[in-house]
Amino acid sequence: MNKVPMTVTGAKALEEELHRLKTVERPRIIAAISEARAHGDLSENAEYHAAKEQQSFMEGRIAEIESKLSNAQVIDPKTVKAEGRVVFGSTVTLHDADKDAEVTYQIVGDDEADIEANKISINSPIARGLIGKEEGDEVEVQVPDGVRNYEILSVKYL
């Protein structure tokens, strides 16, 4: 199976969620199922069916996180030797020539992408257009609503 790039921060967030699901949520749901069973007839017990459904969703999420972590190639941007080039994990400050605005993005894995936190997926059009470029380069990027022109102001590995 192909390895999926993920930052150290992204891997840590998934590990924390996995720990919470296994140590907090799983015991809580098991207790709810046990309590609902004590109420008698399971065929008409809405609490029991709701708890079993929660358990199913939670176990699915646990399996999903474990799969993502087992397929992750964890990359620490601080240790990357990219010599000023835009690579996975780098934080790039751009001048958007079309909007005359400055914007900063960190290039992260698909599961970590969060535009509100200025984290864009390595597979996004902007990230694909920036990969391999250097500070001072001007880049034309094809995005869903047209073409954007950027100038790379700085590249950092935080």
N, C-alpha and C positions, 0 to 999 in steps of 0.2 A: 504494500500500500504506500502511496506517496506521502511524504512528510509535509505537514502544513506549517508554514512559518507563523510564529507567535512570539510576542515580546515577553520578557520576564514578568512584567506587570500583568499582562493578560493571563499568563499561566498561573500566577499567584492568585488572581481573582477567581479563576476556575477551581483551583485547589481549595480556596476558602469556601466557595459555594458547596463543593462536594463534601467538605468536612461538616458544614452546617446541616446539609441534607441528611447525612448519615448519623450525626450525633444529636441533632435537635428534632428535625422534622420526622425522621423515621420512627423514633420512639414515641413521639406525640401521636402519630397516626396509628401505630400499633395499639396504643392505649385507647384511642377512640374506637377502634374496631372491637377491642375486648369489651369495652363498656357497652357498645351497641349490641353485641352478642348476648350480653347479660339481660337485655330487655326482652328476650324471647324470640318469637317467630321471625326468622330472617327474611322470609319472602315478602313481608309487608313492612320491613323496617327501613325507613328512608335514611336514618342516621348511618346504619350499617352500609348501605349501598353508596352513600356519599363518601364515607371513610374509605371504602374499597376503591372508589374512583380516584380519590386523592392519592392513595397508595400507588395505584397504577401510574398516574402522571409522575409522581415523585420517583418511582423506580425507573421509569423511562428517562427522566432527566439525569439520574445518577449514571445510567448506562451511557447516555449521550456524552456527558462530561468525561467519563472514564475513557471513552473512545477518542474524544478530542485530545485529551492529554497524552494518550498512548501514541497518537499520530503526530504530535506536535514536535516541531523543530524549534526549540526555544532559543531565541537570539537576543543577546544583550547589546543594545545599540552602543553602549559605552566601550565595548571591546571590538567593535567593527573597525577594520583598517580600510576605510574607503577613500581616504585622502581627498576629502572635499566633495566627493560625488554623492548624489542622492541615491540611497539604498534603503532596503527594508529597515524600519526602525528609526530612520533619521527624521529630524524635525526640520521642516523647510519653511522659511519665511519668503513669501512671494509678493510681488507687486502685480495686482490685477490691473492691467492696462485698460481693459474695457470699462471697469468700474472706478478706476483711479483710487483703488483701496489696497491696503496691505492686509494679508491674511497669512496665518501660520497653521501648518498641518503637520501631524506626525503620521508617518506611513506605517500601518499596523496590519495584522491579520484580519481576515474576514469577520471572525467572531468578536474582535475587539473594536471594530469600526463604530464610531459614534460622532456624527457630524457636529453635534452640540458641544462636544469636548474637543473639537478640531482634530479628530482622529479619523483618517480615511483609509479604506481598504487598499491593500497592495494591488487588488484587481480592479480598482476604480479607474475610470478614464484619466483623471488628473494624475493619480499616482503612476500609472503606466507611462504617461507622457513625461513625467519627471525623472523616472529611474535612469540612472547613468549620467544625468546632466550635472553641471557644476555651478557654483556660485558665479553670478554674472551672466549666465546663459539666458537667452530669451527663448521661450517655449510656446509653441502653438498647440493647443490641446483640443481635440474634438470631444465635446460633451453632448449629452442628449439635446440640449437646446441651442446648439450651434458650436462655434469655435471660440475659445477663450485664449487670450494672449497674456502670458505671465513672464515676469523677469524674476529670476532666482536671486534674492537678496542675501540669504544666508542659509547654510546647511550646518546643523548641529547634531551631535550624537549624544543625547541625554539619557 
